[in-house]
Amino acid sequence: RVSRLYLYNWFMRTTAELLRMRDEQRKQLEAWLSAGITPQWVVFRSRICLLAVEGNSNMDIAKQMQTSRPTFLLRMKRFQQLGPEGLTKDATKDPRSRRLRSNPIRAIVEATLTTTPDNAIHWSTRAMEEKTGE
């Protein structure tokens, strides 16, 4: 039987999938690194991709960048799909998850200012949730 720790160490030490990058893409990432006005999150993502191009191991990249393996795999995947532009934008979120059923802030403020809870001197979060449904 192989221990979980052995498998974890083997998996983390394996070489990252070699990221293929054209010369102009590499130059773009290096320009972002050397520019003083590039946002740090773009610099971080660019460094991850440049380390992957060099063929460093998964564990080395994660340690050097002080991040998790899934994070750098996500950045590599975005670069493979969209090129350097994929590093400058975040993936779009589902707009339905941002939609609120109503205006919860207004309902909570109105409830706290105009009513009092049953059998209590102030509102609790649970009592407010029952009252406003938010």
C-alpha positions in Angstrom: 0.0 0.0 0.0 1.1 3.5 -0.8 0.6 6.2 1.9 -1.3 9.3 1.2 1.7 11.4 2.2 3.9 9.7 -0.4 1.3 10.2 -3.1 0.9 13.9 -2.1 4.6 14.5 -2.2 5.0 12.7 -5.5 2.1 14.6 -7.0 3.4 18.0 -5.8 6.9 17.3 -7.0 5.9 16.4 -10.5 6.8 18.9 -13.1 4.1 21.3 -14.0 2.5 20.7 -17.4 4.8 22.7 -19.7 3.1 25.9 -20.6 3.5 26.8 -24.2 4.1 30.4 -24.9 5.0 32.4 -28.0 7.9 34.8 -27.9 5.6 37.9 -28.1 3.5 36.5 -25.2 6.6 36.0 -23.1 7.8 39.5 -23.9 4.3 40.9 -22.8 4.5 39.1 -19.5 8.1 40.2 -18.9 7.1 43.8 -19.8 4.3 43.7 -17.2 6.8 42.5 -14.6 9.2 45.3 -15.3 6.6 48.1 -15.6 6.1 50.0 -12.4 2.4 50.6 -13.0 1.2 47.0 -13.5 -1.3 45.9 -10.8 0.3 43.4 -8.5 -2.3 40.7 -9.1 -1.3 40.8 -12.8 2.4 40.6 -11.9 1.6 37.6 -9.7 -0.2 35.8 -12.4 2.5 36.6 -15.0 5.2 35.2 -12.7 3.2 32.0 -12.3 3.0 31.5 -16.0 6.7 32.4 -16.6 7.8 29.8 -13.9 5.6 27.2 -15.6 7.2 27.9 -18.9 10.6 27.1 -17.4 9.4 23.7 -16.3 9.5 24.1 -12.6 7.7 21.5 -10.4 4.3 22.1 -9.0 5.6 22.3 -5.5 8.4 24.7 -6.4 6.0 27.0 -8.1 3.6 26.9 -5.2 6.4 27.5 -2.6 8.1 30.3 -4.6 4.8 32.1 -5.2 3.4 31.4 -1.8 0.2 30.1 -3.2 -1.7 26.9 -3.6 -1.4 24.5 -6.5 -5.0 25.0 -7.6 -4.4 28.7 -7.9 -1.5 28.4 -10.2 -3.2 25.7 -12.3 -6.1 28.1 -12.7 -3.8 30.8 -13.9 -2.1 28.5 -16.3 -5.4 27.3 -17.7 -6.6 30.9 -18.2 -3.4 31.7 -20.0 -3.7 28.7 -22.2 -7.3 29.6 -23.1 -7.0 33.4 -23.5 -3.3 34.2 -23.6 -1.9 37.2 -21.7 -5.4 38.9 -21.8 -6.7 36.0 -19.6 -4.3 37.2 -16.8 -5.7 40.7 -16.8 -9.3 39.8 -16.3 -11.2 37.7 -13.8 -13.7 35.1 -14.9 -17.2 36.4 -15.1 -19.5 35.4 -12.3 -23.0 34.1 -12.7 -25.2 37.2 -12.6 -28.0 35.3 -11.0 -25.9 34.8 -7.8 -25.6 38.6 -7.4 -29.3 39.3 -7.7 -31.2 40.0 -4.5 -34.8 39.1 -4.0 -35.5 42.5 -2.7 -33.7 45.4 -1.0 -32.7 43.6 2.2 -30.8 46.6 3.7 -33.9 48.8 3.5 -36.1 46.1 5.0 -33.7 45.5 7.9 -33.3 49.3 8.6 -37.0 49.9 8.5 -37.7 46.9 10.8 -35.1 47.9 13.4 -36.3 51.6 13.4 -40.0 51.1 13.4 -40.7 47.8 15.2 -39.6 45.8 18.2 -39.3 42.1 18.4 -41.7 39.9 20.3 -40.5 39.1 23.8 -37.1 40.8 23.4 -35.6 44.2 23.9 -33.5 44.3 20.7 -33.3 42.5 17.4 -31.2 39.3 16.9 -30.1 38.2 13.5 -32.4 35.2 13.7 -35.4 37.2 14.7 -34.6 39.7 11.9 -34.3 37.0 9.4 -37.7 35.6 10.4 -39.2 39.1 10.2 -37.7 40.3 6.9 -37.1 36.9 5.2 -33.6 38.1 4.2 
